[in-house]
Amino acid sequence: MNGRILVVDDDAAIRETFREHLSESGYDVAVAESAEQALSRFGAFDPGLVITDVRMPGLSGVELLQRLQQAAPDVACVVITAHEDMRSAIEAMKAGAREYLVKPLDLDQIDLIVARCFRERALVRRAQSLSESAAEPYALDRLVGRDPRMIEIYKRIGTLAASRAPVLIRGETGTGKELIARAIHYNSERAHEPFVAVNCTALPETLLESELFGHVRGAFTGAVADRRGHFERAGAGTIFLDEVGDIGPAFQAKLLRVLQEHEVLPVGGERTVRTEARVIAATQRELRQLVAEGRFRDDLWFRLCVIEIEVPPLRERPGDIPLLAHYLLERLAREAHRPGVILPDPVCRALQAYRWPGNVRELENALSRALILARGPAIALEDLRLQGDVLEPPSPLPADCSLAAAERAHIERMLARTHGNKRQAARLLHISRSRLDRLLEKHGLVPKQDRSGSGTGPEEPPATRAPEA
């Protein structure tokens, strides 16, 4: 079977039409006459696609879609309606619908949409699981994240599988641009060909030309033999040019010729060498701005930026931080032969509040450092040694939580906000330092290293002290 489809419509004729047509196309189809019936059948049937009407007795199709997105966000949903209006279309798309179709329906169009939904779902899953294969050399880490912007990147990786077009990946340092480039390569038809990565800022421009294009014997001092360049070594594979925004004007012109003519001229050589390598470039700089300033060739930018992928910084997808942190810590602990190390919830909330200027790379370094410094099985906030601005973590407490739970959570937030400095935390709480110590003991919180001093000097009273019970 190509996949499972659940059709939800209160019109029996439409349900039967969908069942018959999609079954003939090789899909496993189940039907429901209401949203409530669809929800009851969803778990056992486990569809990959839900096609639902909007207006039905009981729950509407949009309400059904909202519930399904919470329970199974990877399930694709298509909304159909006989009542075309802007409000329902907006509500459906905001709720996560892949398509919004108006009756009467074109079954050929339905076939295309259904096929695309399953293809995109398969590509997203494949992109997420690529690094789990030991046969793929890029599987040093994993593309981890459920943020909608990351999902779009997974989908873009899949759509690039059959393409040879150049790709430009833009994002801050540490966001995983090379990892995405490797995912594109190993998810493409050229996965068996070489992947060659070059950091354009690590080499002077004269040496960069030799490294990329090769050289002939005697081309310069030290060139004692002919040498193939990275473009030739890449064959029909992929060459990844990292920090391409930092190359100088002279080399920009030479790189442009390679992209236009698909051939390279070795340094000191007279004959060009044909190249079929796909170029994926990456930069943390805004090339549009460099073009406007005259520091980057506009024709080279047009050649490089046939397809652009923008990687969001970690601070813009805080919901992915616990997922990433647990994944990275598990891998680091496995490599260090320290199984069972955990990240407590307060520490995860502090990680979400940190700005992460170094993005995923900084998160990995912080966890690696914490793994070394941690004295027990649980990572503490001070083990991370975070530097820079930390925002106050959002409260995870439900509206009906107990007073004791709220008190404990507020103390944890103040300690996170002051990087574990109990004297500063006490001042924020408007209580004395001794009162804070008693509250830490009361709630069973592990006292953090006090970085406000040895504690032997006189304690500075808070501006406003609450009565101590």
C-alpha positions as CSV (number, residue, x, y, z in Angstrom):
1,M,0.0,0.0,0.0
2,N,1.1,3.6,-0.7
3,G,-0.3,4.8,2.6
4,R,-3.3,5.1,4.9
5,I,-5.9,7.8,4.4
6,L,-8.8,8.7,6.7
7,V,-11.7,10.4,4.9
8,V,-14.1,12.4,7.1
9,D,-17.3,13.7,5.6
10,D,-21.0,13.6,6.7
11,D,-22.0,13.1,3.0
12,A,-22.1,9.3,2.4
13,A,-21.7,9.7,-1.4
14,I,-18.5,11.7,-1.0
15,R,-17.1,9.2,1.4
16,E,-17.8,6.4,-1.0
17,T,-16.3,8.3,-3.9
18,F,-13.1,8.9,-2.0
19,R,-12.9,5.3,-0.8
20,E,-13.4,3.8,-4.2
21,H,-11.1,6.2,-6.1
22,L,-8.2,6.2,-3.6
23,S,-8.4,2.4,-3.1
24,E,-8.0,1.9,-6.8
25,S,-4.9,4.1,-6.6
26,G,-3.4,1.7,-4.0
27,Y,-4.1,3.5,-0.8
28,D,-5.6,1.9,2.4
29,V,-8.7,4.0,3.0
30,A,-11.0,4.3,6.1
31,V,-14.0,6.6,6.4
32,A,-15.8,8.4,9.2
33,E,-19.0,10.4,9.1
34,S,-18.1,12.8,11.8
35,A,-15.0,14.3,13.5
36,E,-15.9,12.4,16.7
37,Q,-15.9,9.1,14.8
38,A,-12.7,10.1,13.1
39,L,-11.0,10.7,16.5
40,S,-12.2,7.3,17.8
41,R,-10.7,5.5,14.8
42,F,-7.6,7.5,14.4
43,G,-5.3,5.6,16.9
44,A,-6.1,2.1,15.6
45,F,-6.0,3.1,11.9
46,D,-2.9,5.4,12.2
47,P,-3.3,7.3,8.9
48,G,-0.6,9.3,7.2
49,L,-3.2,11.6,5.7
50,V,-6.6,12.9,6.8
51,I,-9.0,14.5,4.3
52,T,-11.9,16.2,6.1
53,D,-14.9,18.3,5.3
54,V,-15.2,21.6,7.2
55,R,-18.9,21.8,8.1
56,M,-20.2,18.7,9.9
57,P,-22.5,18.0,12.8
58,G,-20.6,18.2,16.1
59,L,-17.0,19.2,15.8
60,S,-16.0,21.0,12.6
61,G,-13.2,19.9,10.3
62,V,-11.0,22.7,11.6
63,E,-11.5,21.6,15.2
64,L,-10.7,18.1,14.1
65,L,-7.6,19.4,12.4
66,Q,-6.5,21.3,15.6
67,R,-6.8,18.2,17.7
68,L,-5.0,16.0,15.3
69,Q,-2.1,18.5,15.0
70,Q,-1.7,18.3,18.8
71,A,-1.8,14.5,18.9
72,A,0.1,13.7,15.7
73,P,1.7,16.8,14.1
74,D,3.4,14.8,11.4
75,V,0.0,13.7,9.9
76,A,-0.9,15.6,6.8
77,C,-4.4,17.1,6.6
78,V,-6.4,18.3,3.6
79,V,-9.6,20.3,4.1
80,I,-12.5,20.3,1.7
81,T,-15.6,22.4,1.7
82,A,-18.7,23.3,-0.3
83,H,-18.7,26.8,1.3
84,E,-15.8,28.9,0.1
85,D,-15.1,31.8,2.3
86,M,-12.0,33.6,3.4
87,R,-12.5,33.0,7.2
88,S,-12.7,29.2,6.9
89,A,-9.7,29.1,4.6
90,I,-7.6,31.2,6.9
91,E,-8.6,29.1,10.0
92,A,-7.9,25.9,8.1
93,M,-4.4,27.0,7.0
94,K,-3.6,28.4,10.4
95,A,-4.5,25.1,12.0
96,G,-2.0,23.3,9.8
97,A,-3.9,22.2,6.7
98,R,-1.7,21.3,3.7
99,E,-4.5,22.2,1.2
100,Y,-7.9,23.8,1.2
101,L,-10.1,22.6,-1.6
102,V,-13.6,23.7,-2.7
103,K,-16.2,21.3,-4.0
104,P,-16.9,20.0,-6.6
105,L,-13.6,18.3,-6.5
106,D,-11.3,17.3,-9.4
107,L,-10.2,13.7,-8.7
108,D,-7.0,14.2,-10.7
109,Q,-6.1,17.2,-8.5
110,I,-6.8,15.0,-5.5
111,D,-4.4,12.4,-6.8
112,L,-1.6,15.0,-7.2
113,I,-2.2,16.4,-3.7
114,V,-2.4,13.0,-2.0
115,A,0.8,11.9,-3.7
116,R,2.6,15.1,-2.7
117,C,1.5,14.8,0.9
118,F,2.8,11.3,1.2
119,R,6.0,12.2,-0.7
120,E,6.7,15.2,1.6
121,R,6.0,13.1,4.7
122,A,8.4,10.4,3.6
123,L,11.1,13.0,2.7
124,V,10.8,14.7,6.1
125,R,11.1,11.4,7.9
126,R,14.0,10.4,5.7
127,A,15.8,13.6,6.3
128,Q,15.3,13.2,10.0
129,S,16.7,9.7,10.1
130,L,19.5,10.1,7.6
131,S,22.1,10.5,10.3
132,E,21.0,7.3,12.0
133,S,22.6,5.2,9.3
134,A,26.2,4.3,10.1
135,A,26.9,4.0,6.3
136,E,26.5,7.8,5.9
137,P,29.7,9.7,6.9
138,Y,27.8,12.9,7.8
139,A,26.1,11.1,10.7
140,L,28.3,12.7,13.3
141,D,25.3,14.5,14.6
142,R,21.6,14.7,13.7
143,L,19.2,17.3,12.4
144,V,17.0,17.6,15.4
145,G,14.0,19.9,15.8
146,R,10.3,20.1,15.4
147,D,10.1,23.8,15.0
148,P,8.0,24.7,11.8
149,R,11.1,26.4,10.3
150,M,13.1,23.2,10.7
151,I,10.4,21.1,9.3
152,E,10.4,23.3,6.2
153,I,14.2,22.8,5.9
154,Y,13.7,19.0,6.1
155,K,11.1,19.3,3.3
156,R,13.5,21.5,1.2
157,I,16.2,18.8,1.6
158,G,13.9,16.3,0.2
159,T,12.8,18.4,-2.8
160,L,16.5,19.0,-3.7
161,A,17.1,15.2,-4.1
162,A,16.8,15.2,-7.9
163,S,18.2,18.6,-8.5
164,R,21.8,19.7,-9.4
165,A,21.1,23.4,-8.8
166,P,23.5,25.3,-6.5
167,V,22.3,25.9,-3.0
168,L,23.1,28.8,-0.6
169,I,22.7,28.1,3.1
170,R,22.6,31.1,5.3
171,G,22.7,31.2,9.1
172,E,24.6,32.2,12.1
173,T,27.7,30.4,13.2
174,G,27.0,27.1,14.9
175,T,23.5,26.6,13.5
176,G,24.5,23.4,11.5
177,K,24.9,24.7,8.0
178,E,27.4,22.0,7.0
179,L,25.2,19.4,8.5
180,I,22.4,20.5,6.3
181,A,24.7,20.5,3.3
182,R,25.7,16.9,4.0
183,A,22.0,16.0,4.4
184,I,21.3,17.4,1.0
185,H,24.2,15.5,-0.5
186,Y,23.4,12.1,1.1
187,N,19.7,12.5,0.4
188,S,20.3,13.1,-3.3
189,E,21.0,10.8,-6.2
190,R,24.7,11.6,-5.9
191,A,25.0,10.2,-2.4
192,H,27.6,7.6,-3.6
193,E,29.8,10.4,-4.9
194,P,32.3,12.4,-2.7
195,F,31.3,15.2,-0.4
196,V,34.2,17.7,-0.2
197,A,34.0,20.5,2.4
198,V,36.2,23.6,2.1
199,N,36.4,26.5,4.7
200,C,37.0,29.6,2.5
201,T,38.3,31.6,5.5
202,A,40.9,29.0,6.6
203,L,43.1,29.5,3.6
204,P,44.7,32.6,2.0
205,E,43.2,33.4,-1.4
206,T,46.3,32.3,-3.4
207,L,46.3,28.9,-1.7
208,L,42.5,28.6,-1.9
209,E,42.7,28.8,-5.7
210,S,45.2,25.9,-5.7
211,E,43.2,23.9,-3.3
212,L,40.0,24.2,-5.2
213,F,41.2,24.2,-8.8
214,G,44.5,22.2,-8.5
215,H,47.9,23.2,-9.9
216,V,50.5,21.9,-12.3
217,R,54.1,21.2,-11.6
218,G,56.2,24.3,-11.4
219,A,53.2,26.7,-11.1
220,F,54.8,28.2,-8.0
221,T,57.5,27.5,-5.5
222,G,56.9,24.2,-3.9
223,A,54.7,22.8,-6.6
224,V,56.9,19.8,-7.3
225,A,54.1,17.8,-9.0
226,D,50.7,18.1,-10.5
227,R,47.9,18.2,-7.9
228,R,44.2,17.7,-8.4
229,G,41.9,20.3,-6.8
230,H,38.8,19.8,-4.7
231,F,36.5,20.3,-7.6
232,E,38.1,17.5,-9.5
233,R,38.2,15.3,-6.5
234,A,34.5,15.8,-5.9
235,G,33.7,14.2,-9.3
236,A,30.0,14.3,-9.7
237,G,29.5,14.7,-6.0
238,T,29.2,17.9,-3.9
239,I,31.6,20.6,-3.0
240,F,30.7,22.6,0.1
241,L,32.1,26.2,0.2
242,D,31.8,27.4,3.8
243,E,31.9,31.1,4.5
244,V,31.8,32.0,0.8
245,G,30.9,35.6,1.7
246,D,34.4,36.2,2.8
247,I,36.2,35.5,-0.5
248,G,37.9,38.4,-2.3
249,P,36.9,40.0,-5.6
250,A,39.6,38.3,-7.7
251,F,38.6,34.8,-6.6
252,Q,34.9,35.7,-6.9
253,A,35.4,36.2,-10.7
254,K,37.2,32.8,-11.0
255,L,34.5,31.0,-9.0
256,L,31.8,32.6,-11.2
257,R,33.5,31.2,-14.3
258,V,33.4,27.7,-12.7
259,L,29.7,28.0,-12.1
260,Q,29.0,29.3,-15.6
261,E,31.2,27.0,-17.6
262,H,31.4,23.9,-15.3
263,E,35.2,23.8,-15.8
264,V,38.2,24.8,-13.8
265,L,41.7,25.9,-14.8
266,P,44.5,24.6,-12.6
267,V,47.0,27.2,-11.3
268,G,49.7,27.4,-13.9
269,G,47.8,25.2,-16.3
270,E,46.7,25.8,-19.9
271,R,44.0,23.2,-20.2
272,T,40.7,23.3,-18.3
273,V,39.3,20.4,-16.4
274,R,35.5,19.6,-16.7
275,T,33.7,19.5,-13.4
276,E,30.2,18.0,-12.6
277,A,30.3,18.8,-8.9
278,R,27.3,20.4,-7.4
279,V,28.1,23.6,-5.4
280,I,26.6,24.2,-2.0
281,A,27.7,27.4,-0.4
282,A,27.2,28.7,3.1
283,T,27.7,32.0,4.9
284,Q,26.7,33.8,8.1
285,R,26.9,37.1,6.2
286,E,24.0,38.8,4.4
287,L,25.1,38.6,0.8
288,R,22.4,40.9,-0.4
289,Q,23.9,43.6,1.8
290,L,27.4,42.8,0.5
291,V,26.1,43.1,-3.1
292,A,24.5,46.5,-2.3
293,E,27.8,47.7,-0.9
294,G,29.8,46.5,-3.9
295,R,31.8,43.9,-1.9
296,F,30.2,40.8,-3.5
297,R,29.5,40.3,-7.2
298,D,25.8,40.3,-8.0
299,D,26.2,37.8,-10.9
300,L,28.0,35.4,-8.5
301,W,25.3,35.8,-5.9
302,F,22.6,35.0,-8.5
303,R,24.6,31.8,-9.5
304,L,25.0,30.7,-5.9
305,C,21.5,31.5,-4.7
306,V,19.4,29.4,-7.1
307,I,18.0,27.8,-4.0
308,E,18.4,29.4,-0.6
309,I,18.0,27.8,2.8
310,E,17.9,30.1,5.9
311,V,18.7,28.3,9.2
312,P,17.0,29.9,12.2
313,P,19.2,30.6,15.2
314,L,18.6,28.5,18.3
315,R,17.2,31.4,20.3
316,E,14.3,31.6,17.8
317,R,13.2,28.0,18.3
318,P,13.4,27.6,22.1
319,G,10.9,24.6,21.9
320,D,13.7,22.6,20.2
321,I,16.3,23.3,22.9
322,P,15.2,20.5,25.3
323,L,15.0,18.0,22.5
324,L,18.5,19.0,21.2
325,A,19.9,19.1,24.7
326,H,18.7,15.6,25.6
327,Y,19.9,14.2,22.3
328,L,23.3,15.8,22.6
329,L,23.8,14.8,26.2
330,E,22.8,11.2,25.5
331,R,25.4,11.0,22.7
332,L,28.1,12.8,24.8
333,A,27.4,10.6,27.8
334,R,27.6,7.5,25.6
335,E,31.0,8.6,24.2
336,A,32.3,9.3,27.7
337,H,30.9,6.0,29.1
338,R,28.7,7.7,31.6
339,P,25.2,6.3,31.1
340,G,22.3,7.6,33.1
341,V,23.2,11.3,33.1
342,I,20.0,13.4,33.2
343,L,19.0,17.0,32.6
344,P,16.5,18.1,35.3
345,D,13.5,20.2,34.2
346,P,14.7,23.4,35.9
347,V,18.0,23.1,33.9
348,C,16.1,22.6,30.7
349,R,14.1,25.7,31.4
350,A,17.3,27.7,32.0
351,L,18.7,26.4,28.7
352,Q,15.5,27.6,26.9
353,A,16.0,31.1,28.5
354,Y,19.7,31.4,27.4
355,R,20.3,33.4,24.2
356,W,22.9,30.9,22.7
357,P,25.0,33.3,20.6
358,G,27.0,30.2,19.5
359,N,23.8,28.3,18.7
360,V,23.9,24.4,18.6
361,R,27.7,24.3,18.7
362,E,27.7,26.3,21.9
363,L,25.0,24.1,23.4
364,E,27.0,21.0,22.6
365,N,30.1,22.6,24.2
366,A,28.2,23.6,27.3
367,L,26.8,20.1,27.7
368,S,30.3,18.5,27.1
369,R,31.7,20.8,29.8
370,A,28.8,20.1,32.2
371,L,29.3,16.3,31.7
372,I,32.9,16.7,33.0
373,L,32.1,19.0,35.9
374,A,28.9,17.2,37.1
375,R,29.5,15.4,40.4
376,G,26.4,13.2,40.2
377,P,24.0,11.8,37.7
378,A,22.1,15.1,37.3
379,I,23.5,18.1,35.4
380,A,23.3,21.3,37.6
381,L,23.0,24.8,36.2
382,E,26.4,25.8,37.5
383,D,28.0,22.9,35.6
384,L,27.0,24.5,32.3
385,R,29.0,27.7,33.0
386,L,26.8,29.8,30.7
387,Q,28.2,33.2,29.8
388,G,26.1,36.1,28.6
389,D,22.5,37.1,29.0
390,V,19.9,34.7,30.5
391,L,16.3,35.6,30.3
392,E,13.8,34.6,32.9
393,P,12.4,31.2,32.0
394,P,8.7,31.1,31.4
395,S,6.7,29.5,34.2
396,P,5.7,25.9,33.4
397,L,3.2,25.8,36.2
398,P,-0.5,25.1,35.6
399,A,-3.0,27.6,36.8
400,D,-4.2,25.3,39.6
401,C,-0.7,24.5,41.0
402,S,-0.2,24.6,44.8
403,L,1.4,27.5,46.7
404,A,4.4,25.3,47.6
405,A,5.0,24.4,43.9
406,A,4.7,28.1,42.8
407,E,7.1,29.1,45.6
408,R,9.7,26.5,44.6
409,A,9.4,27.4,40.9
410,H,9.9,31.1,41.6
411,I,13.0,30.4,43.6
412,E,14.4,28.3,40.8
413,R,13.8,31.1,38.3
414,M,15.5,33.7,40.5
415,L,18.5,31.4,40.9
416,A,18.7,30.8,37.2
417,R,18.4,34.5,36.5
418,T,21.3,35.3,38.9
419,H,23.5,32.4,37.6
420,G,23.3,30.7,41.0
421,N,24.3,33.8,43.1
422,K,22.2,33.3,46.2
423,R,22.8,36.8,47.6
424,Q,21.5,38.4,44.4
425,A,18.6,35.9,44.3
426,A,17.6,36.8,47.8
427,R,17.6,40.5,46.9
428,L,15.3,39.8,44.0
429,L,13.0,37.8,46.2
430,H,13.1,40.5,48.9
431,I,14.2,38.1,51.6
432,S,17.4,37.6,53.6
433,R,20.1,35.2,52.6
434,S,19.4,33.0,55.6
435,R,15.7,32.8,54.7
436,L,16.6,31.7,51.2
437,D,18.9,29.0,52.6
438,R,16.0,27.7,54.7
439,L,13.6,27.7,51.7
440,L,16.2,25.8,49.6
441,E,16.3,23.2,52.4
442,K,12.5,23.2,52.7
443,H,12.0,22.4,49.0
444,G,14.9,20.0,48.7
445,L,16.7,22.1,46.2
446,V,20.4,21.4,45.8
447,P,22.3,24.5,47.0
448,K,24.3,26.0,44.2
449,Q,27.8,27.3,44.6
450,D,27.5,30.8,45.9
451,R,29.6,33.1,43.8
452,S,28.9,36.2,45.8
453,G,31.9,35.6,48.1
454,S,33.0,33.4,50.9
455,G,30.0,34.3,53.0
456,T,32.1,35.3,56.0
457,G,31.5,39.0,55.5
458,P,28.5,41.0,56.7
459,E,25.4,40.3,54.6
460,E,23.9,43.2,52.8
461,P,20.2,43.5,53.8
462,P,17.6,43.6,51.0
463,A,15.9,46.8,50.2
464,T,12.6,45.5,51.4
465,R,12.5,42.5,53.6
466,A,9.3,40.5,53.9
467,P,8.3,39.3,57.5
468,E,9.8,35.9,58.2
469,A,7.3,33.3,59.2
